[in-house]
Amino acid sequence: MRFRLGLSLPVTLLLTIGWSPPLSGQGAAPAAQYVGSDVCLNCHEASATAFGKTMMGKTFMAHPRTALEKQGCEGCHGPGSRHAESGGQEQGGMIRFGKGSKTPVEDQNAVCLQCHEKGARMFWQASTHESRDVACTNCHTVMTDVSERSGLKYSTVLNTCAQCHLQRASQQRRFSHMPLREGKMECTSCHNPHGTPNDKLLVASTVNEVCYSCHAEKRGPFLHEHPPVTENCANCHDSHGSNHEKMLKTAKPRLCQQCHDPTRHPSRAYAMNDPNVTPVRFIPGRQCANCHFAIHGSNHPSGKAFTR
């Protein structure tokens, strides 16, 4: 007597007629095995040649140090026996990287974190980029040499970050900007894209601490401190670039007037025809800093108004 497995029959009846449940894993494809990088070279010789010229390729292929590095291609892509036996038609559980990959981003990144888990990557888990499913391969490429260091996807850090942060990258084209275009600093001078415990992925706990790493003369402490300066440098400056001098957010004196009421003080811009306001000609160049030049802080006993 024959029964189709799709029929709903009591288990006791099935056992009576000699049926037994399938063993665990029975009928499933055999697990892939490690076959070595030499097998990969049969089809991927061009890729292997390009990879061998990179820093990681020289490490994996010429001077492997750990058991993982000695696995070569399979150290990152996983065992490739099923892939090789199918002539490349079947992935066989291998890990692929890049936009066309069906491997989840989390699994792709886990491969990289096998080795790159310390130092700047300590805070990758739950970081801004990790929580938004940014893959390591979105910014890095290990199969070919594109950048001089760090295995970047583009020639510079600025161009790599510009894939997503177009507005910030365009600000570097403005009149006043940080020297990123000149190669004297990079986005990573202020931000750690792999994650930090600080706001905006800053490399220091506050905006001011990051700025003081270069502008130490503004740190103080000062006898007379300017509150907006001690609070946040970004109150007055746009660190990503501005069309005003010294990367100011607004031209002077309007920048100062955002906090300071110009009543009874000759700081009103374009007040030449207003009889109730002291003419602006008393501010040469229309800048408060012509008199209050120690605006970041003063140590002079009479520098309460930052005039000396």
VENJO-V749903 format. One record per backbone hydrogen bond with DSSP energy under -0.5 kcal/mol. CO is the residue of the C=O (numbers start at 1). NH is the residue of the N-H. E is the energy in kcal/mol with one decimal. If there is no record, write none. Layout:
CO|NH|E  CO|NH|E
This chain:
4|7|-1.9  7|9|-1.1  10|14|-1.8  11|15|-2.3  12|16|-1.6  13|17|-1.5  14|19|-2.5  15|18|-1.2  23|26|-2.2  25|28|-1.6  33|81|-1.7  36|39|-0.8  36|40|-0.8  37|41|-1.7  38|42|-0.5  39|42|-1.0  40|43|-1.4  40|44|-2.7  44|48|-2.2  45|49|-2.2  46|50|-2.0  47|51|-2.5  48|52|-2.1  49|53|-0.5  50|53|-0.9  51|54|-1.5  54|58|-2.2  55|59|-1.5  56|60|-2.8  57|61|-2.8  57|62|-0.5  58|62|-1.2  58|63|-1.7  66|70|-1.8  67|71|-0.6  68|71|-0.9  69|72|-1.5  71|74|-1.4  72|75|-1.6  73|76|-1.3  73|77|-2.3  74|78|-1.3  77|95|-2.5  80|84|-2.5  81|85|-2.7  82|86|-1.5  83|88|-2.5  84|87|-1.5  86|89|-1.0  91|94|-1.6  94|96|-0.5  98|101|-1.3  104|107|-0.5  104|108|-2.1  105|109|-2.8  106|110|-1.6  107|111|-1.1  108|111|-0.6  108|112|-1.1  109|113|-2.3  111|114|-1.0  112|115|-1.3  112|116|-2.6  115|117|-1.2  118|121|-1.8  119|122|-1.5  121|124|-1.7  124|127|-2.3  127|131|-2.6  128|132|-0.8  129|134|-2.3  130|133|-1.5  133|135|-0.5  135|138|-1.8  135|139|-0.5  136|139|-1.3  136|140|-2.3  139|153|-2.7  144|146|-0.7  149|152|-0.8  151|141|-2.8  155|148|-0.5  156|160|-1.7  157|161|-2.8  158|162|-1.7  160|163|-1.2  161|164|-1.4  161|165|-2.5  164|166|-1.5  165|169|-2.0  166|170|-2.3  167|171|-1.5  168|172|-0.6  169|172|-0.9  170|173|-1.8  171|174|-1.6  175|177|-0.5  176|242|-3.1  178|180|-2.1  178|181|-0.7  179|184|-1.9  179|185|-1.0  180|183|-1.4  186|189|-1.9  187|190|-1.4  187|191|-2.3  190|203|-2.2  191|193|-0.6  192|195|-2.0  198|201|-1.1  199|202|-1.7  201|192|-3.0  206|210|-1.5  207|211|-2.2  208|212|-2.7  209|213|-0.8  210|213|-0.7  211|214|-1.6  211|215|-2.9  214|216|-1.0  215|218|-1.6  216|219|-1.5  223|225|-0.5  224|298|-2.3  225|227|-0.7  226|229|-1.3  226|230|-1.9  227|231|-1.9  228|232|-2.0  232|235|-2.0  233|236|-1.5  233|237|-2.1  236|249|-2.8  237|239|-0.7  238|241|-1.8  242|176|-2.9  244|247|-1.2  245|248|-1.9  247|238|-3.2  251|254|-0.6  251|255|-1.3  253|257|-2.0  254|258|-0.7  255|258|-0.8  256|259|-1.6  256|260|-2.6  259|261|-0.5  262|265|-2.0  265|267|-3.0  268|271|-0.7  271|274|-1.5  273|275|-0.7  274|277|-1.5  279|282|-1.3  280|283|-2.2  282|284|-0.6  283|286|-2.9  284|287|-0.8  287|290|-1.5  288|291|-1.7  288|292|-2.5  291|293|-1.4  293|295|-1.0  294|297|-1.7  298|224|-2.9  300|303|-2.3  303|306|-1.9  306|294|-1.8
